[in-house]
Amino acid sequence: MSPDTIKLLKEKVFDKSKWMQLPRDVVIGHDVLGQITPVCTDLKMGRSALLISGKHTMEKAGETVRDLLSRSVTVKVFLADEISPKIIEEGERAAEGMDFVVGVGGGRVIDTAKIVSYNIDRQFISVPTAASHDGIASARASVPMSDGNVSLEAHPPLAIIADTGIIASAPHRLLAAGCADVISNYTAILDWEMAHRIKGEPMSEYAIALSKMTAEILVKNAGLIKPHQEQSAWFVTKALVSSGVAMSIAGSSRPASGGEHKFSHALDRLAPGKALHGESCGIGTIMSMYLHGGDWRGIRESLRTIGAPVTPADLGIADEIAVEALLMAKTIRPERFTIFDAGITKESAENLVRILYTE
C-alpha cells in the first residue's frame, strides 16, 4: 500500500523552496533528563506541553520528565501504548491548546508524538528510552496498518534528550536492532546511487557521505557494542541521530532506506511481530550487499558481533517466508527503485536466503 493513500497526516501547502529541518539541541549522556527544562527555555518552547508516553516508559522515565517540566510549564499526560490512526486522533485532541509535545519512550511513542505534533503544527522533543532505530531523530514515522507498516513523512524533533543510563538498561536486543538499522545505510545509499544512474533520481552527495560514514563507524567498532554498557548506548545513539540528520539533509529517507527496508516491511506483513524493524533490515542488508557485489560477509560478521540476527532462523521465521518477502519487496513503495526491484526470481530469492547460512 502506498503511503499516499493513508490520510493520517494533514496536507501542507506546496512550496517549491527546500526547507531543511534539523534537531537544534541534542543532549546525549548519563543522567541528562534534568536538561529538559534548560532545553525548553533555550528553544522557547512555550508554557504548556503534552507529554506522550507508554505505561511502562512512563514509570521508567516519563514521570521524571513530567516532574521536571512541571516546575516551569503546564504538563498534560497522554498514554499511548500502541500507535494507530485512532491513537493519533486521540493524541491530537489531547494536544489541543498545548504549545509543544514531548515523546518519552520507544519507537511507537516517538512516532506518535512526531505525527501528533506535525498535524497540530507544533514542535516536539524526543526523549528515547531505547535506541532501536533512527526514528528517534528522523522525520519518518512508521504506522502499522491492516496489511503492514506504512512509513510516513512528518518532521524531525526540535530537540533530542537521550539518557544513556536509561537506554543501556533496555534489552540488548533493542540496541542491536538500532545498530542493524544504521548499518543498513550501506545498501540504502548503494540503491540510491543505482536509482540515480538508471532512473535519473536526484541524489544528495552530502547526505550520502554522512550516511555512509555513520554506517562505517558502527561496522568498524562492532566489538565495542556490549549489553547494558552506557558507552555502547552513547555510541549507537549518536549514530542514530547522525542517520536521522542525513535524511533531513536529503529531504527524504533515501540515505537510510533502500531495498533492505522494503524487505523489512514485507516481512512485517508476512510474519507480523516476529522481528524488530532493525533486525529484518540487517538481514535484508546482507542479501542486498551480496547483489551489489560488496562485502556481505563483513556486514554479516559485524551484525553477529553486535548480537543481531543474521538468518530467518535466528528470528524463528521459515526460510520460505523470507523468500516470499524478497519477492514481495518490489510491491512496497514501487516508486522507490532498489536492487530488489531488478528482476528477482523465486530461484534467485532462494539463493539469497541460502547464502545467509553460508560460511
Contacts in CASP RR format, 6 or more apart in sequence:
PFRMAT RR
TARGET T0000
AUTHOR 0000-0000-0000
METHOD contacts of the structure
MODEL  1
MSPDTIKLLKEKVFDKSKWMQLPRDVVIGHDVLGQITPVCTDLKMGRSAL
LISGKHTMEKAGETVRDLLSRSVTVKVFLADEISPKIIEEGERAAEGMDF
VVGVGGGRVIDTAKIVSYNIDRQFISVPTAASHDGIASARASVPMSDGNV
SLEAHPPLAIIADTGIIASAPHRLLAAGCADVISNYTAILDWEMAHRIKG
EPMSEYAIALSKMTAEILVKNAGLIKPHQEQSAWFVTKALVSSGVAMSIA
GSSRPASGGEHKFSHALDRLAPGKALHGESCGIGTIMSMYLHGGDWRGIR
ESLRTIGAPVTPADLGIADEIAVEALLMAKTIRPERFTIFDAGITKESAE
NLVRILYTE
1 145 0 8 1.000
1 147 0 8 1.000
1 148 0 8 1.000
1 150 0 8 1.000
2 333 0 8 1.000
2 334 0 8 1.000
2 335 0 8 1.000
3 150 0 8 1.000
3 151 0 8 1.000
3 152 0 8 1.000
3 153 0 8 1.000
3 333 0 8 1.000
6 143 0 8 1.000
6 145 0 8 1.000
6 150 0 8 1.000
6 152 0 8 1.000
8 85 0 8 1.000
8 88 0 8 1.000
8 115 0 8 1.000
8 119 0 8 1.000
8 143 0 8 1.000
8 152 0 8 1.000
9 115 0 8 1.000
9 118 0 8 1.000
9 119 0 8 1.000
9 152 0 8 1.000
9 153 0 8 1.000
9 154 0 8 1.000
10 118 0 8 1.000
10 119 0 8 1.000
18 251 0 8 1.000
20 248 0 8 1.000
20 249 0 8 1.000
20 251 0 8 1.000
21 139 0 8 1.000
21 155 0 8 1.000
21 156 0 8 1.000
21 248 0 8 1.000
22 156 0 8 1.000
22 245 0 8 1.000
22 248 0 8 1.000
22 249 0 8 1.000
23 126 0 8 1.000
23 137 0 8 1.000
23 156 0 8 1.000
23 157 0 8 1.000
23 158 0 8 1.000
23 159 0 8 1.000
23 160 0 8 1.000
23 241 0 8 1.000
23 245 0 8 1.000
24 43 0 8 1.000
24 158 0 8 1.000
24 159 0 8 1.000
25 39 0 8 1.000
25 42 0 8 1.000
25 43 0 8 1.000
25 158 0 8 1.000
25 159 0 8 1.000
25 160 0 8 1.000
26 137 0 8 1.000
26 159 0 8 1.000
26 160 0 8 1.000
26 162 0 8 1.000
26 241 0 8 1.000
27 35 0 8 1.000
27 39 0 8 1.000
27 159 0 8 1.000
27 160 0 8 1.000
27 161 0 8 1.000
27 162 0 8 1.000
28 160 0 8 1.000
28 162 0 8 1.000
28 164 0 8 1.000
28 234 0 8 1.000
28 237 0 8 1.000
28 238 0 8 1.000
28 241 0 8 1.000
29 162 0 8 1.000
29 163 0 8 1.000
29 164 0 8 1.000
29 165 0 8 1.000
29 230 0 8 1.000
29 234 0 8 1.000
30 163 0 8 1.000
30 164 0 8 1.000
30 165 0 8 1.000
30 230 0 8 1.000
31 163 0 8 1.000
31 165 0 8 1.000
32 161 0 8 1.000
32 162 0 8 1.000
32 163 0 8 1.000
32 164 0 8 1.000
33 61 0 8 1.000
33 64 0 8 1.000
33 65 0 8 1.000
33 68 0 8 1.000
33 127 0 8 1.000
33 161 0 8 1.000
33 163 0 8 1.000
33 166 0 8 1.000
34 64 0 8 1.000
34 68 0 8 1.000
35 161 0 8 1.000
36 65 0 8 1.000
36 68 0 8 1.000
36 69 0 8 1.000
36 102 0 8 1.000
36 125 0 8 1.000
36 127 0 8 1.000
36 161 0 8 1.000
37 68 0 8 1.000
37 69 0 8 1.000
37 71 0 8 1.000
37 72 0 8 1.000
39 125 0 8 1.000
39 159 0 8 1.000
39 161 0 8 1.000
40 46 0 8 1.000
40 49 0 8 1.000
40 69 0 8 1.000
40 72 0 8 1.000
40 73 0 8 1.000
40 100 0 8 1.000
40 125 0 8 1.000
41 72 0 8 1.000
43 123 0 8 1.000
43 158 0 8 1.000
43 159 0 8 1.000
45 73 0 8 1.000
45 99 0 8 1.000
45 100 0 8 1.000
45 123 0 8 1.000
45 125 0 8 1.000
45 158 0 8 1.000
46 73 0 8 1.000
46 99 0 8 1.000
46 100 0 8 1.000
47 73 0 8 1.000
47 74 0 8 1.000
47 99 0 8 1.000
48 73 0 8 1.000
48 74 0 8 1.000
48 75 0 8 1.000
48 76 0 8 1.000
48 97 0 8 1.000
48 98 0 8 1.000
48 99 0 8 1.000
48 100 0 8 1.000
49 69 0 8 1.000
49 73 0 8 1.000
49 74 0 8 1.000
49 75 0 8 1.000
49 76 0 8 1.000
49 98 0 8 1.000
49 99 0 8 1.000
49 100 0 8 1.000
49 101 0 8 1.000
49 102 0 8 1.000
50 76 0 8 1.000
50 77 0 8 1.000
50 78 0 8 1.000
50 91 0 8 1.000
50 94 0 8 1.000
50 95 0 8 1.000
50 98 0 8 1.000
50 100 0 8 1.000
50 101 0 8 1.000
50 102 0 8 1.000
50 116 0 8 1.000
51 62 0 8 1.000
51 65 0 8 1.000
51 66 0 8 1.000
51 69 0 8 1.000
51 75 0 8 1.000
51 76 0 8 1.000
51 77 0 8 1.000
51 78 0 8 1.000
51 101 0 8 1.000
51 102 0 8 1.000
51 103 0 8 1.000
51 104 0 8 1.000
52 78 0 8 1.000
52 79 0 8 1.000
52 80 0 8 1.000
52 91 0 8 1.000
52 101 0 8 1.000
52 102 0 8 1.000
52 103 0 8 1.000
52 104 0 8 1.000
52 109 0 8 1.000
52 112 0 8 1.000
52 113 0 8 1.000
52 116 0 8 1.000
53 61 0 8 1.000
53 62 0 8 1.000
53 65 0 8 1.000
53 77 0 8 1.000
53 78 0 8 1.000
53 79 0 8 1.000
53 80 0 8 1.000
53 103 0 8 1.000
53 104 0 8 1.000
53 105 0 8 1.000
53 109 0 8 1.000
54 79 0 8 1.000
54 80 0 8 1.000
54 81 0 8 1.000
54 104 0 8 1.000
54 105 0 8 1.000
54 109 0 8 1.000
55 79 0 8 1.000
55 81 0 8 1.000
56 81 0 8 1.000
57 104 0 8 1.000
57 105 0 8 1.000
57 106 0 8 1.000
57 109 0 8 1.000
57 129 0 8 1.000
58 77 0 8 1.000
58 79 0 8 1.000
58 104 0 8 1.000
60 105 0 8 1.000
60 129 0 8 1.000
60 166 0 8 1.000
61 104 0 8 1.000
61 105 0 8 1.000
61 127 0 8 1.000
61 129 0 8 1.000
61 163 0 8 1.000
61 166 0 8 1.000
62 104 0 8 1.000
62 105 0 8 1.000
62 127 0 8 1.000
65 102 0 8 1.000
65 104 0 8 1.000
65 127 0 8 1.000
66 75 0 8 1.000
66 77 0 8 1.000
69 75 0 8 1.000
69 102 0 8 1.000
73 99 0 8 1.000
76 94 0 8 1.000
76 98 0 8 1.000
78 90 0 8 1.000
78 91 0 8 1.000
78 94 0 8 1.000
78 95 0 8 1.000
80 87 0 8 1.000
80 91 0 8 1.000
80 108 0 8 1.000
80 109 0 8 1.000
80 112 0 8 1.000
81 108 0 8 1.000
82 108 0 8 1.000
83 108 0 8 1.000
83 109 0 8 1.000
83 111 0 8 1.000
83 112 0 8 1.000
83 142 0 8 1.000
83 143 0 8 1.000
83 144 0 8 1.000
84 143 0 8 1.000
84 144 0 8 1.000
85 143 0 8 1.000
87 112 0 8 1.000
88 112 0 8 1.000
88 115 0 8 1.000
88 116 0 8 1.000
88 119 0 8 1.000
88 143 0 8 1.000
91 112 0 8 1.000
91 116 0 8 1.000
92 116 0 8 1.000
92 119 0 8 1.000
92 120 0 8 1.000
95 101 0 8 1.000
95 116 0 8 1.000
95 117 0 8 1.000
95 120 0 8 1.000
95 122 0 8 1.000
96 120 0 8 1.000
98 120 0 8 1.000
98 122 0 8 1.000
99 122 0 8 1.000
100 117 0 8 1.000
100 122 0 8 1.000
100 123 0 8 1.000
100 124 0 8 1.000
100 125 0 8 1.000
100 158 0 8 1.000
101 113 0 8 1.000
101 116 0 8 1.000
101 117 0 8 1.000
101 120 0 8 1.000
101 122 0 8 1.000
101 123 0 8 1.000
101 124 0 8 1.000
101 125 0 8 1.000
102 113 0 8 1.000
102 124 0 8 1.000
102 125 0 8 1.000
102 127 0 8 1.000
103 109 0 8 1.000
103 110 0 8 1.000
103 112 0 8 1.000
103 113 0 8 1.000
103 124 0 8 1.000
103 125 0 8 1.000
103 126 0 8 1.000
103 127 0 8 1.000
104 127 0 8 1.000
104 129 0 8 1.000
105 127 0 8 1.000
105 128 0 8 1.000
105 129 0 8 1.000
105 130 0 8 1.000
106 128 0 8 1.000
106 129 0 8 1.000
106 130 0 8 1.000
106 132 0 8 1.000
106 136 0 8 1.000
107 128 0 8 1.000
107 130 0 8 1.000
107 132 0 8 1.000
107 133 0 8 1.000
107 135 0 8 1.000
107 136 0 8 1.000
110 126 0 8 1.000
110 128 0 8 1.000
110 135 0 8 1.000
110 136 0 8 1.000
110 157 0 8 1.000
111 135 0 8 1.000
111 141 0 8 1.000
111 142 0 8 1.000
111 143 0 8 1.000
113 124 0 8 1.000
113 126 0 8 1.000
114 124 0 8 1.000
114 126 0 8 1.000
114 135 0 8 1.000
114 139 0 8 1.000
114 141 0 8 1.000
114 154 0 8 1.000
114 155 0 8 1.000
114 156 0 8 1.000
114 157 0 8 1.000
115 141 0 8 1.000
115 143 0 8 1.000
115 152 0 8 1.000
115 154 0 8 1.000
116 124 0 8 1.000
117 123 0 8 1.000
117 124 0 8 1.000
117 154 0 8 1.000
117 155 0 8 1.000
118 154 0 8 1.000
118 155 0 8 1.000
123 157 0 8 1.000
123 158 0 8 1.000
124 157 0 8 1.000
124 158 0 8 1.000
125 157 0 8 1.000
125 158 0 8 1.000
125 159 0 8 1.000
125 160 0 8 1.000
125 161 0 8 1.000
126 136 0 8 1.000
126 137 0 8 1.000
126 157 0 8 1.000
126 159 0 8 1.000
126 160 0 8 1.000
126 161 0 8 1.000
127 160 0 8 1.000
127 161 0 8 1.000
127 162 0 8 1.000
127 163 0 8 1.000
128 136 0 8 1.000
128 160 0 8 1.000
128 162 0 8 1.000
128 167 0 8 1.000
128 237 0 8 1.000
129 166 0 8 1.000
129 167 0 8 1.000
129 170 0 8 1.000
130 167 0 8 1.000
130 170 0 8 1.000
130 174 0 8 1.000
130 175 0 8 1.000
131 162 0 8 1.000
131 167 0 8 1.000
131 170 0 8 1.000
131 174 0 8 1.000
131 175 0 8 1.000
131 178 0 8 1.000
131 233 0 8 1.000
131 236 0 8 1.000
131 237 0 8 1.000
131 240 0 8 1.000
132 174 0 8 1.000
132 175 0 8 1.000
132 177 0 8 1.000
132 178 0 8 1.000
132 181 0 8 1.000
132 276 0 8 1.000
132 277 0 8 1.000
132 278 0 8 1.000
133 177 0 8 1.000
133 178 0 8 1.000
133 181 0 8 1.000
133 240 0 8 1.000
133 276 0 8 1.000
133 277 0 8 1.000
133 278 0 8 1.000
134 178 0 8 1.000
134 181 0 8 1.000
134 182 0 8 1.000
134 240 0 8 1.000
134 241 0 8 1.000
134 243 0 8 1.000
134 244 0 8 1.000
134 247 0 8 1.000
134 256 0 8 1.000
135 141 0 8 1.000
135 240 0 8 1.000
135 244 0 8 1.000
136 157 0 8 1.000
136 160 0 8 1.000
136 162 0 8 1.000
136 237 0 8 1.000
136 240 0 8 1.000
136 241 0 8 1.000
137 156 0 8 1.000
137 157 0 8 1.000
137 160 0 8 1.000
137 240 0 8 1.000
137 241 0 8 1.000
137 243 0 8 1.000
137 244 0 8 1.000
137 245 0 8 1.000
138 156 0 8 1.000
138 243 0 8 1.000
138 244 0 8 1.000
138 247 0 8 1.000
138 248 0 8 1.000
138 253 0 8 1.000
138 256 0 8 1.000
139 153 0 8 1.000
139 154 0 8 1.000
139 155 0 8 1.000
139 156 0 8 1.000
139 244 0 8 1.000
139 247 0 8 1.000
139 248 0 8 1.000
139 251 0 8 1.000
139 253 0 8 1.000
140 151 0 8 1.000
140 152 0 8 1.000
140 153 0 8 1.000
140 154 0 8 1.000
140 247 0 8 1.000
140 253 0 8 1.000
140 257 0 8 1.000
141 151 0 8 1.000
141 152 0 8 1.000
141 153 0 8 1.000
141 154 0 8 1.000
142 149 0 8 1.000
142 150 0 8 1.000
142 151 0 8 1.000
142 152 0 8 1.000
142 277 0 8 1.000
143 149 0 8 1.000
143 150 0 8 1.000
143 152 0 8 1.000
144 150 0 8 1.000
144 268 0 8 1.000
147 269 0 8 1.000
148 265 0 8 1.000
148 268 0 8 1.000
148 269 0 8 1.000
148 272 0 8 1.000
149 265 0 8 1.000
149 268 0 8 1.000
149 277 0 8 1.000
151 253 0 8 1.000
151 257 0 8 1.000
151 261 0 8 1.000
151 265 0 8 1.000
151 333 0 8 1.000
153 252 0 8 1.000
153 253 0 8 1.000
156 244 0 8 1.000
156 248 0 8 1.000
160 241 0 8 1.000
162 237 0 8 1.000
162 241 0 8 1.000
164 230 0 8 1.000
164 233 0 8 1.000
164 234 0 8 1.000
164 237 0 8 1.000
165 230 0 8 1.000
165 233 0 8 1.000
167 175 0 8 1.000
167 233 0 8 1.000
167 237 0 8 1.000
168 175 0 8 1.000
168 228 0 8 1.000
168 229 0 8 1.000
168 230 0 8 1.000
168 232 0 8 1.000
168 233 0 8 1.000
169 228 0 8 1.000
172 227 0 8 1.000
172 228 0 8 1.000
172 307 0 8 1.000
173 276 0 8 1.000
173 279 0 8 1.000
174 276 0 8 1.000
175 225 0 8 1.000
175 227 0 8 1.000
175 232 0 8 1.000
175 233 0 8 1.000
175 236 0 8 1.000
176 225 0 8 1.000
176 279 0 8 1.000
176 306 0 8 1.000
176 307 0 8 1.000
176 308 0 8 1.000
177 276 0 8 1.000
177 277 0 8 1.000
177 278 0 8 1.000
177 279 0 8 1.000
177 308 0 8 1.000
178 236 0 8 1.000
178 240 0 8 1.000
178 278 0 8 1.000
179 218 0 8 1.000
179 222 0 8 1.000
179 225 0 8 1.000
179 236 0 8 1.000
179 239 0 8 1.000
179 303 0 8 1.000
179 306 0 8 1.000
179 308 0 8 1.000
180 278 0 8 1.000
180 279 0 8 1.000
180 281 0 8 1.000
180 282 0 8 1.000
180 285 0 8 1.000
180 303 0 8 1.000
180 306 0 8 1.000
180 308 0 8 1.000
181 240 0 8 1.000
181 243 0 8 1.000
181 256 0 8 1.000
181 277 0 8 1.000
181 278 0 8 1.000
181 281 0 8 1.000
181 282 0 8 1.000
182 214 0 8 1.000
182 215 0 8 1.000
182 218 0 8 1.000
182 236 0 8 1.000
182 239 0 8 1.000
182 240 0 8 1.000
182 243 0 8 1.000
182 256 0 8 1.000
183 215 0 8 1.000
183 218 0 8 1.000
183 219 0 8 1.000
183 282 0 8 1.000
183 285 0 8 1.000
183 299 0 8 1.000
183 302 0 8 1.000
183 303 0 8 1.000
184 215 0 8 1.000
184 256 0 8 1.000
184 257 0 8 1.000
184 258 0 8 1.000
184 260 0 8 1.000
184 261 0 8 1.000
184 278 0 8 1.000
184 281 0 8 1.000
184 282 0 8 1.000
184 284 0 8 1.000
184 285 0 8 1.000
185 211 0 8 1.000
185 212 0 8 1.000
185 214 0 8 1.000
185 215 0 8 1.000
185 243 0 8 1.000
185 246 0 8 1.000
185 255 0 8 1.000
185 256 0 8 1.000
186 212 0 8 1.000
186 215 0 8 1.000
186 216 0 8 1.000
186 219 0 8 1.000
186 285 0 8 1.000
186 289 0 8 1.000
186 299 0 8 1.000
187 258 0 8 1.000
187 259 0 8 1.000
187 260 0 8 1.000
187 284 0 8 1.000
187 285 0 8 1.000
187 288 0 8 1.000
187 289 0 8 1.000
187 292 0 8 1.000
187 339 0 8 1.000
188 211 0 8 1.000
188 254 0 8 1.000
188 255 0 8 1.000
188 256 0 8 1.000
188 257 0 8 1.000
188 258 0 8 1.000
188 259 0 8 1.000
188 260 0 8 1.000
188 261 0 8 1.000
189 208 0 8 1.000
189 211 0 8 1.000
189 212 0 8 1.000
189 254 0 8 1.000
189 255 0 8 1.000
190 288 0 8 1.000
190 289 0 8 1.000
190 292 0 8 1.000
190 339 0 8 1.000
191 258 0 8 1.000
191 259 0 8 1.000
191 288 0 8 1.000
191 337 0 8 1.000
191 338 0 8 1.000
191 339 0 8 1.000
192 201 0 8 1.000
192 203 0 8 1.000
192 208 0 8 1.000
192 254 0 8 1.000
192 255 0 8 1.000
192 258 0 8 1.000
193 203 0 8 1.000
193 208 0 8 1.000
194 292 0 8 1.000
194 337 0 8 1.000
194 338 0 8 1.000
194 339 0 8 1.000
195 201 0 8 1.000
195 203 0 8 1.000
195 336 0 8 1.000
195 337 0 8 1.000
195 338 0 8 1.000
196 202 0 8 1.000
196 203 0 8 1.000
198 337 0 8 1.000
199 337 0 8 1.000
201 337 0 8 1.000
203 254 0 8 1.000
204 249 0 8 1.000
204 250 0 8 1.000
204 251 0 8 1.000
204 254 0 8 1.000
204 255 0 8 1.000
206 249 0 8 1.000
207 246 0 8 1.000
207 247 0 8 1.000
207 249 0 8 1.000
207 250 0 8 1.000
207 251 0 8 1.000
207 254 0 8 1.000
207 255 0 8 1.000
208 246 0 8 1.000
208 255 0 8 1.000
210 242 0 8 1.000
210 245 0 8 1.000
210 246 0 8 1.000
210 249 0 8 1.000
210 255 0 8 1.000
211 243 0 8 1.000
211 246 0 8 1.000
211 255 0 8 1.000
211 256 0 8 1.000
213 242 0 8 1.000
214 239 0 8 1.000
214 242 0 8 1.000
214 243 0 8 1.000
214 246 0 8 1.000
217 239 0 8 1.000
218 225 0 8 1.000
218 235 0 8 1.000
218 236 0 8 1.000
218 239 0 8 1.000
218 302 0 8 1.000
219 298 0 8 1.000
219 299 0 8 1.000
219 302 0 8 1.000
221 235 0 8 1.000
222 301 0 8 1.000
222 302 0 8 1.000
222 303 0 8 1.000
222 305 0 8 1.000
222 306 0 8 1.000
223 305 0 8 1.000
223 306 0 8 1.000
224 231 0 8 1.000
224 232 0 8 1.000
224 235 0 8 1.000
225 232 0 8 1.000
225 235 0 8 1.000
225 236 0 8 1.000
225 305 0 8 1.000
225 306 0 8 1.000
225 307 0 8 1.000
226 232 0 8 1.000
243 255 0 8 1.000
243 256 0 8 1.000
244 256 0 8 1.000
246 255 0 8 1.000
246 256 0 8 1.000
247 253 0 8 1.000
247 254 0 8 1.000
247 255 0 8 1.000
247 256 0 8 1.000
249 255 0 8 1.000
253 261 0 8 1.000
254 336 0 8 1.000
257 336 0 8 1.000
258 288 0 8 1.000
258 336 0 8 1.000
258 338 0 8 1.000
259 284 0 8 1.000
259 288 0 8 1.000
259 329 0 8 1.000
259 336 0 8 1.000
259 338 0 8 1.000
259 339 0 8 1.000
259 340 0 8 1.000
259 341 0 8 1.000
260 281 0 8 1.000
260 282 0 8 1.000
260 283 0 8 1.000
260 284 0 8 1.000
260 285 0 8 1.000
260 287 0 8 1.000
260 288 0 8 1.000
261 281 0 8 1.000
262 329 0 8 1.000
262 330 0 8 1.000
262 332 0 8 1.000
262 333 0 8 1.000
262 336 0 8 1.000
262 338 0 8 1.000
262 340 0 8 1.000
263 280 0 8 1.000
263 281 0 8 1.000
263 283 0 8 1.000
263 284 0 8 1.000
263 287 0 8 1.000
263 288 0 8 1.000
263 325 0 8 1.000
263 326 0 8 1.000
263 329 0 8 1.000
263 340 0 8 1.000
264 275 0 8 1.000
264 277 0 8 1.000
264 278 0 8 1.000
264 280 0 8 1.000
264 281 0 8 1.000
264 284 0 8 1.000
265 332 0 8 1.000
265 333 0 8 1.000
266 324 0 8 1.000
266 325 0 8 1.000
266 326 0 8 1.000
266 328 0 8 1.000
266 329 0 8 1.000
266 331 0 8 1.000
266 332 0 8 1.000
267 274 0 8 1.000
267 275 0 8 1.000
267 280 0 8 1.000
267 317 0 8 1.000
267 321 0 8 1.000
267 322 0 8 1.000
267 325 0 8 1.000
268 275 0 8 1.000
268 277 0 8 1.000
268 280 0 8 1.000
269 328 0 8 1.000
270 321 0 8 1.000
270 324 0 8 1.000
270 325 0 8 1.000
270 328 0 8 1.000
271 315 0 8 1.000
271 317 0 8 1.000
271 321 0 8 1.000
271 325 0 8 1.000
274 315 0 8 1.000
274 316 0 8 1.000
274 317 0 8 1.000
275 309 0 8 1.000
275 315 0 8 1.000
275 317 0 8 1.000
278 308 0 8 1.000
279 308 0 8 1.000
279 309 0 8 1.000
279 315 0 8 1.000
280 315 0 8 1.000
282 299 0 8 1.000
282 303 0 8 1.000
282 308 0 8 1.000
282 310 0 8 1.000
283 309 0 8 1.000
283 310 0 8 1.000
283 311 0 8 1.000
283 312 0 8 1.000
283 315 0 8 1.000
283 322 0 8 1.000
283 356 0 8 1.000
285 299 0 8 1.000
285 303 0 8 1.000
286 296 0 8 1.000
286 299 0 8 1.000
286 300 0 8 1.000
286 303 0 8 1.000
286 310 0 8 1.000
286 355 0 8 1.000
286 356 0 8 1.000
287 296 0 8 1.000
287 326 0 8 1.000
287 352 0 8 1.000
287 353 0 8 1.000
287 355 0 8 1.000
287 356 0 8 1.000
288 338 0 8 1.000
288 339 0 8 1.000
288 340 0 8 1.000
289 295 0 8 1.000
289 296 0 8 1.000
289 299 0 8 1.000
290 296 0 8 1.000
290 352 0 8 1.000
290 355 0 8 1.000
291 339 0 8 1.000
291 340 0 8 1.000
291 342 0 8 1.000
291 352 0 8 1.000
292 339 0 8 1.000
296 355 0 8 1.000
300 310 0 8 1.000
300 356 0 8 1.000
303 309 0 8 1.000
303 310 0 8 1.000
304 310 0 8 1.000
309 315 0 8 1.000
310 356 0 8 1.000
311 356 0 8 1.000
311 357 0 8 1.000
312 318 0 8 1.000
312 319 0 8 1.000
312 321 0 8 1.000
312 322 0 8 1.000
312 353 0 8 1.000
312 356 0 8 1.000
313 319 0 8 1.000
313 357 0 8 1.000
319 350 0 8 1.000
319 353 0 8 1.000
319 354 0 8 1.000
322 353 0 8 1.000
323 346 0 8 1.000
323 349 0 8 1.000
323 350 0 8 1.000
323 353 0 8 1.000
326 340 0 8 1.000
326 344 0 8 1.000
326 349 0 8 1.000
326 352 0 8 1.000
326 353 0 8 1.000
327 344 0 8 1.000
327 346 0 8 1.000
327 349 0 8 1.000
329 338 0 8 1.000
329 340 0 8 1.000
329 341 0 8 1.000
329 344 0 8 1.000
330 340 0 8 1.000
330 341 0 8 1.000
330 343 0 8 1.000
330 344 0 8 1.000
334 341 0 8 1.000
344 352 0 8 1.000
END
